[in-house]
Amino acid sequence: MKSAELKELNTNELVERLEAQKELLERLKMNHAISPLDNPMQIKATRRDIARMATELRQREINK
């Protein structure tokens, strides 16, 4: 998810998506530990999405 897309979301939607991404990351890590994923780069991409969302939430908090 791009930063521009994140800026369009309201705070509640952003928090919901952040929680969903965190759950997805845990599931991906667990599945990868059991048997290798077809695309292990999904883990890296998901981590980066989480970081982008957390950064956007922090920016909104600072700008208030």
C-alpha positions in Angstrom: 0.0 0.0 0.0 1.4 3.4 -1.0 1.8 6.3 1.3 -0.6 8.4 -0.8 -3.3 5.7 -0.3 -2.8 5.8 3.5 -3.2 9.5 3.7 -6.7 9.2 2.1 -7.9 6.8 4.9 -9.4 8.1 8.1 -7.7 7.2 11.4 -10.2 4.4 12.3 -9.8 2.7 9.0 -6.0 3.0 9.3 -6.0 1.4 12.7 -8.2 -1.5 11.5 -5.9 -2.1 8.5 -2.8 -2.0 10.7 -4.2 -4.6 13.0 -5.2 -6.8 10.0 -1.6 -6.5 8.6 -0.1 -7.4 12.0 -2.3 -10.6 12.1 -1.3 -11.4 8.5 2.4 -11.0 9.3 2.1 -13.4 12.3 0.3 -15.9 10.1 2.9 -15.6 7.3 5.8 -16.1 9.8 4.1 -19.1 11.3 3.4 -20.7 7.9 7.0 -20.0 6.8 8.4 -21.7 10.0 6.3 -24.8 9.3 7.0 -25.0 5.5 8.7 -22.5 3.2 6.4 -19.9 1.6 6.3 -19.7 -2.2 7.2 -16.0 -2.0 9.1 -15.2 1.3 9.3 -11.6 0.2 5.7 -11.3 1.3 7.0 -11.1 4.9 9.2 -8.2 4.0 6.5 -6.4 2.1 4.0 -6.8 5.0 6.5 -5.5 7.5 7.1 -2.4 5.4 3.3 -1.9 5.0 3.0 -2.0 8.8 5.8 0.5 9.2 4.2 2.9 6.7 0.9 2.7 8.5 2.5 3.2 11.9 4.4 6.2 10.6 1.2 7.7 9.2 -0.6 7.3 12.5 2.3 8.9 14.3 2.4 11.8 11.9 -1.3 12.4 12.5 -0.7 12.2 16.3 2.0 14.8 16.1 0.1 17.2 13.8 -2.9 17.4 16.1 
